[in-house]
Amino acid sequence: MANAQKSLLSMDENNKYIYYQVIDMPGFKADSLQKNMVLFIKEFYPKEKSLQITNSGALVKDKFLTYTSLVKHENGEMAYSLNIECKEGKYRYWITNFVFTPYEKNRYGMFVPVNGKDVALEQASDKLQKKDVEGYFEQTGAFCKQLGDKLKKYMTEGKPRQPKEEKAVKKIVTEKW
């Protein structure tokens, strides 16, 4: 399983790990793909501050938590950049710029990021333990695949989730009986 997830990540021309996909969608116009992309970003990154949307694509910078295999607690966070571009009948996306920030337990028992110890995924094998690095590759590959599946579904269907209807609360008037 770990080898399969690691093989999802490739090296790009800048020697950075990248998850890159080009999806053909015949019959879809560029503007409808662009609209679906914006809906996806608004749905999954509603409060993201580092977000840039242009005429042909978008760039989102975000992060996800990584976990240890035995105890299942957070041991760090992986920052990444998601790029999406749309053209007539196809779109492409790539996830890159992976940077790991380790967590440590503070005096209150909470896991918090360690300042100044950011490690690029390309240099992780030199600076971190081998078993930890394999876990980070596995989790990063799984995250990229899941995010790509969500994006593909959204680009195909293109409709936001409907807000849940709130049930009207029945009010009881005690003054009149």
BATISE-93983 format. One record per residue: x, y, z of N, C-alpha, C in turn; residue number from 1. Coordinates in steps of 0.1 Angstrom, whole numbers. Layout:
N
  n.px  n.py  n.pz ca.px ca.py ca.pz  c.px  c.py  c.pz   i
     X     Y     Z     X     Y     Z     X     Y     Z NUM
...
END
This chain:
177
  n.px  n.py  n.pz ca.px ca.py ca.pz  c.px  c.py  c.pz   i
     8   -12     0     0     0     0     9    13     0   1
    19    13     8    27    25     9    35    27    -4   2
    39    17   -11    46    19   -23    37    24   -34   3
    24    19   -33    14    24   -43    12    39   -41   4
    10    43   -29     8    57   -27    20    66   -30   5
    32    61   -27    44    68   -30    46    70   -45   6
    42    60   -52    44    60   -67    34    71   -73   7
    24    75   -66    16    86   -71    23    99   -72   8
    33   101   -64    41   113   -65    53   112   -74   9
    55   121   -83    66   121   -92    74   134   -90  10
    86   134   -96    94   146   -96    91   155  -108  11
    91   168  -106    89   177  -117   102   183  -122  12
   102   192  -131   115   198  -136   123   206  -126  13
   116   210  -115   123   217  -104   128   208   -93  14
   127   195   -95   131   185   -85   122   186   -73  15
   110   188   -74   100   188   -63    90   177   -66  16
    85   171   -55    75   161   -57    62   168   -61  17
    55   161   -70    43   166   -76    33   155   -79  18
    20   158   -77     9   149   -81     2   156   -93  19
     3   151  -105    -1   158  -117   -11   150  -124  20
   -23   156  -128   -33   149  -136   -39   158  -147  21
   -41   152  -158   -48   159  -169   -61   151  -171  22
   -73   157  -170   -85   150  -172   -92   155  -184  23
   -95   146  -194  -103   150  -206  -117   149  -203  24
  -125   159  -206  -139   160  -204  -146   165  -217  25
  -147   156  -227  -153   160  -240  -167   165  -238  26
  -170   176  -245  -184   181  -244  -185   192  -233  27
  -175   194  -225  -176   205  -215  -169   217  -221  28
  -175   228  -219  -169   241  -223  -160   246  -213  29
  -150   255  -216  -141   260  -207  -147   268  -196  30
  -158   276  -200  -164   284  -190  -172   276  -179  31
  -178   265  -184  -185   257  -174  -175   249  -165  32
  -164   245  -170  -153   239  -162  -148   250  -152  33
  -146   262  -156  -142   273  -148  -152   275  -137  34
  -165   275  -140  -175   277  -130  -175   266  -120  35
  -174   254  -125  -173   242  -115  -161   243  -106  36
  -150   248  -112  -138   249  -104  -140   259   -93  37
  -146   270   -96  -149   281   -86  -158   275   -75  38
  -168   268   -79  -177   262   -69  -170   252   -60  39
  -161   244   -66  -153   234   -58  -145   242   -48  40
  -138   252   -52  -129   260   -43  -137   267   -32  41
  -149   272   -35  -157   278   -25  -163   268   -15  42
  -165   256   -20  -170   245   -11  -160   240    -2  43
  -148   237    -7  -137   230     1  -127   239     7  44
  -126   252     2  -117   262     8  -124   275    11  45
  -135   275    19  -143   287    20  -136   298    27  46
  -127   296    36  -121   306    44  -106   308    41  47
  -102   302    30   -87   302    27   -83   316    23  48
   -72   321    29   -67   334    27   -58   334    15  49
   -50   323    13   -40   323     2   -46   316   -10  50
   -55   323   -16   -63   318   -27   -62   328   -39  51
   -59   324   -51   -58   332   -63   -66   326   -74  52
   -76   333   -79   -84   328   -90   -82   337  -102  53
   -78   331  -113   -76   339  -125   -86   334  -136  54
   -85   340  -148   -94   336  -159   -93   321  -163  55
   -81   316  -162   -80   302  -167   -77   292  -156  56
   -75   296  -143   -73   287  -133   -73   293  -119  57
   -67   285  -110   -67   289   -96   -55   283   -89  58
   -51   290   -78   -40   285   -70   -44   286   -55  59
   -44   275   -48   -48   274   -34   -36   269   -26  60
   -33   275   -15   -22   270    -6   -29   267     7  61
   -28   254    11   -34   249    23   -25   239    30  62
   -30   232    40   -23   221    47   -32   211    52  63
   -27   199    54   -34   188    61   -26   182    72  64
   -32   175    81   -25   169    92   -20   155    89  65
    -8   152    94    -3   139    93    -3   132   107  66
    -4   119   107    -6   111   119     5   100   120  67
     8    97   133    17    86   135     9    73   133  68
    16    62   130     9    50   126     5    42   139  69
    12    43   150     8    35   161    -2    41   170  70
     0    53   174    -8    60   184   -20    68   178  71
   -19    71   166   -29    78   158   -32    92   164  72
   -21    99   167   -22   113   170   -15   122   160  73
   -18   134   159   -11   143   150     4   144   153  74
    12   142   143    26   144   145    32   155   136  75
    23   161   128    27   173   120    17   177   110  76
    20   186   102    11   191    91    19   192    79  77
    13   190    68    19   190    54    13   202    47  78
    20   212    44    15   223    35    17   219    21  79
     8   224    12     8   221    -2     2   232   -10  80
     5   232   -23    -1   241   -33    -9   233   -43  81
   -22   237   -45   -31   231   -55   -33   241   -66  82
   -29   237   -78   -31   245   -90   -41   238   -99  83
   -51   246  -104   -61   240  -113   -61   249  -125  84
   -61   244  -137   -63   251  -150   -73   245  -158  85
   -81   253  -165   -92   247  -174   -90   252  -188  86
   -93   243  -197   -94   246  -211  -106   239  -217  87
  -108   242  -230  -120   236  -237  -119   221  -237  88
  -128   214  -230  -129   199  -230  -119   192  -221  89
  -112   200  -213  -103   193  -203   -98   203  -193  90
   -93   197  -182   -87   205  -171   -75   197  -166  91
   -67   204  -159   -55   198  -153   -54   204  -139  92
   -48   196  -130   -45   200  -117   -32   194  -112  93
   -25   201  -104   -13   195   -98   -12   200   -84  94
    -7   191   -75    -4   194   -61    11   193   -59  95
    17   203   -53    31   203   -52    35   212   -40  96
    48   215   -39    54   223   -28    50   218   -14  97
    53   205   -12    50   199     0    60   202    11  98
    56   208    22    65   212    33    59   206    46  99
    67   198    53    63   192    65    67   200    77 100
    58   203    87    61   210    99    58   200   110 101
    68   196   118    65   186   129    57   193   141 102
    50   184   148    43   189   160    50   184   172 103
    49   191   183    53   186   196    43   189   206 104
    44   182   217    34   183   228    38   195   237 105
    29   204   239    32   216   247    29   212   262 106
    30   222   271    28   219   285    14   216   289 107
     4   219   280   -10   216   282   -14   203   277 108
    -5   196   270    -8   183   265   -14   184   250 109
   -13   195   245   -18   197   231    -6   196   221 110
    -9   191   209     1   191   199     1   203   191 111
    12   210   190    13   223   183    25   223   174 112
    25   231   163    36   231   153    49   236   160 113
    60   230   156    73   235   161    78   246   151 114
    81   257   156    85   269   148    99   267   143 115
   101   270   130   114   270   124   120   256   120 116
   111   246   120   116   232   117   109   227   105 117
   105   236    95    99   231    83   108   223    74 118
   103   212    69   112   204    60   105   201    47 119
   111   204    36   105   201    23   105   186    21 120
    95   181    15    94   166    13   105   161     6 121
   112   168    -3   123   164   -11   135   161    -1 122
   136   168    10   147   167    19   144   159    31 123
   132   154    32   127   147    44   135   134    47 124
   140   127    37   148   115    39   161   118    46 125
   166   130    44   179   134    50   177   139    64 126
   166   145    67   164   152    80   155   145    90 127
   147   135    85   138   128    94   141   113    93 128
   135   105   103   136    91   103   130    84    91 129
   136    73    87   131    66    75   116    61    76 130
   113    56    88    99    51    89    89    62    89 131
    93    74    94    84    85    94    82    90    80 132
    93    91    72    93    96    59    84    87    50 133
    84    74    52    75    65    44    61    68    47 134
    58    70    60    44    74    64    40    87    58 135
    48    97    57    45   110    51    42   108    36 136
    50   100    29    48    98    15    34    91    13 137
    32    81    22    19    73    21     7    83    23 138
     8    90    34    -3    99    37    -5   110    26 139
     6   115    21     5   126    11    -1   120    -2 140
     4   108    -6    -2   102   -18   -17   100   -17 141
   -21    94    -5   -35    92    -3   -43   105    -3 142
   -38   115     4   -45   128     4   -47   133   -10 143
   -36   133   -18   -37   138   -32   -47   130   -40 144
   -47   117   -39   -57   109   -46   -71   113   -42 145
   -74   114   -29   -87   117   -24   -91   131   -29 146
   -82   141   -28   -85   154   -33   -88   155   -48 147
   -81   147   -56   -83   146   -70   -96   140   -73 148
  -100   129   -65  -113   123   -67  -125   133   -64 149
  -123   141   -54  -133   151   -50  -135   161   -62 150
  -123   166   -66  -123   176   -77  -129   170   -90 151
  -126   158   -93  -132   152  -105  -147   151  -105 152
  -152   146   -93  -166   145   -91  -173   159   -92 153
  -166   169   -86  -172   182   -86  -171   188  -100 154
  -161   186  -108  -160   191  -121  -170   185  -131 155
  -173   172  -128  -183   165  -136  -197   169  -133 156
  -200   170  -120  -214   173  -116  -216   188  -115 157
  -207   195  -109  -208   210  -109  -219   216  -101 158
  -224   209   -91  -234   215   -83  -230   215   -68 159
  -232   226   -61  -228   227   -47  -238   219   -39 160
  -233   215   -27  -242   208   -18  -254   217   -14 161
  -265   211   -13  -277   219    -8  -275   221     7 162
  -278   233    12  -278   235    26  -289   227    33 163
  -286   222    45  -296   214    52  -307   223    57 164
  -319   219    54  -330   227    59  -332   226    74 165
  -334   237    80  -336   237    94  -351   235    97 166
  -354   225   106  -367   223   109  -373   234   118 167
  -385   238   115  -391   248   123  -394   243   137 168
  -390   251   146  -392   247   160  -406   251   164 169
  -413   242   169  -427   245   174  -427   252   187 170
  -433   264   187  -433   272   198  -446   270   206 171
  -445   269   219  -456   267   228  -458   280   235 172
  -471   285   234  -474   297   241  -481   293   254 173
  -475   297   265  -480   293   279  -490   303   284 174
  -490   315   278  -499   326   284  -514   323   280 175
  -516   317   269  -530   314   265  -532   299   265 176
  -543   295   272  -546   281   273  -560   278   273 177
END
